[in-house]
Amino acid sequence: MKPIKTRLGMLILGGLSLMTTAAQADWDRNGHPQVRYAYQQSQAYSQQINTRQARQMDRIEAGKHNGSLTRHEVRDLIREQREIQGMERHFRADGIIDAREFKRLDHALNQADRNIRVERHDRQARYAYDTRPR
């Protein structure tokens, strides 16, 4: 009689452990409301950052093609963009970008924006005095 009770007890414990595992999996899938909000906010931050970086890269490329940026200015501006991408990668390592990290990235993007504007309008032309290499 004792082995039957032991087996029955083991089956009940096994069933309970499966139920708790299923409940935990459901919790992870649906997520806690605060965690879900943080993830959605992180996605919004990422989209803003990526949009701004794409726009800045377009401005750098336009300056490169129309001659308003020298080769060295292009190199420095692209290096700055890569540093910002590295910051974003570092901040995203834990899975989300929080408000403090977004503020730092936003500040870096503002600085990069100013640098692009200054370099494109500093009257240094790739081909000075309208001479082109032969």
C-alpha positions in Angstrom: 0.0 0.0 0.0 2.8 2.3 0.8 4.4 2.1 -2.7 1.1 3.1 -4.3 0.8 6.2 -2.0 4.4 7.1 -2.8 3.8 6.8 -6.6 0.5 8.7 -6.3 2.3 11.5 -4.4 5.1 11.6 -7.0 2.5 11.9 -9.8 0.8 14.8 -8.0 4.0 16.6 -7.3 5.1 16.1 -11.0 1.7 17.5 -12.2 2.0 20.5 -9.9 5.5 21.2 -11.1 4.3 21.1 -14.7 1.5 23.5 -13.9 3.9 25.9 -12.2 6.3 25.7 -15.2 3.4 26.4 -17.6 2.3 29.3 -15.5 5.8 30.7 -15.5 6.1 30.3 -19.3 2.7 32.1 -19.6 4.0 34.9 -17.4 7.2 35.3 -19.5 5.2 35.3 -22.8 2.7 37.9 -21.7 5.2 39.8 -19.5 4.8 42.0 -16.6 3.1 45.3 -17.5 6.0 47.4 -16.5 8.5 45.2 -18.3 6.3 45.2 -21.4 6.1 49.0 -21.2 9.9 49.3 -20.8 10.4 47.1 -23.9 7.9 49.1 -26.0 9.6 52.3 -24.8 13.0 50.9 -25.7 11.7 50.0 -29.2 10.5 53.6 -29.6 13.8 55.0 -28.5 15.6 52.7 -30.9 13.5 53.7 -33.8 14.1 57.4 -33.1 17.9 56.8 -32.8 18.1 54.8 -36.0 16.0 57.4 -37.9 18.2 60.2 -36.8 21.4 58.3 -37.6 20.1 57.5 -41.1 19.3 61.1 -41.7 22.7 62.2 -40.5 24.4 59.7 -42.7 22.4 60.9 -45.7 23.6 64.5 -44.9 27.2 63.3 -44.7 26.9 61.5 -48.0 25.3 64.5 -49.6 28.1 66.7 -48.4 30.6 64.2 -49.7 29.0 64.2 -53.2 28.5 67.9 -53.6 32.0 68.8 -52.4 31.1 70.7 -49.2 32.9 68.1 -47.1 36.6 67.2 -47.4 37.8 63.6 -47.2 39.1 64.2 -43.7 35.8 65.8 -42.5 33.8 62.8 -43.9 36.2 60.4 -42.1 35.8 62.2 -38.8 32.0 62.5 -39.1 31.6 58.8 -40.0 33.9 57.9 -37.0 31.6 59.9 -34.8 28.6 58.0 -36.1 30.3 54.7 -35.4 31.0 55.8 -31.9 27.3 56.5 -31.4 26.4 53.1 -32.8 28.9 51.6 -30.4 27.2 53.4 -27.5 23.8 52.2 -28.7 25.1 48.6 -28.9 26.6 48.9 -25.4 23.3 50.3 -23.9 21.3 47.6 -25.7 23.4 44.8 -24.2 20.8 44.2 -21.4 17.9 44.1 -23.9 16.5 47.6 -23.4 17.5 51.2 -23.7 16.2 53.1 -20.7 15.4 56.9 -20.5 18.9 57.8 -19.1 20.6 55.9 -21.9 18.4 57.5 -24.5 19.2 60.9 -23.1 22.9 60.2 -23.5 22.4 59.0 -27.0 20.2 61.9 -27.9 22.9 64.3 -26.6 25.5 62.5 -28.7 23.3 62.7 -31.8 22.7 66.5 -31.1 26.4 67.0 -31.0 26.9 65.0 -34.2 24.2 67.1 -35.8 26.0 70.3 -34.9 29.3 68.9 -36.2 27.8 68.0 -39.5 26.2 71.4 -39.9 29.5 73.2 -39.0 31.6 71.1 -41.3 29.3 71.4 -44.3 29.1 75.2 -44.0 32.7 76.1 -43.1 33.5 77.0 -46.7 36.2 74.3 -47.0 35.6 72.8 -50.4 36.9 69.5 -51.5 38.1 71.2 -54.7 39.2 74.6 -53.8 38.9 77.4 -56.3 36.9 75.3 -58.6 39.8 73.2 -59.7 39.4 69.5 -60.2 42.0 66.8 -60.3 42.9 65.5 -63.8 
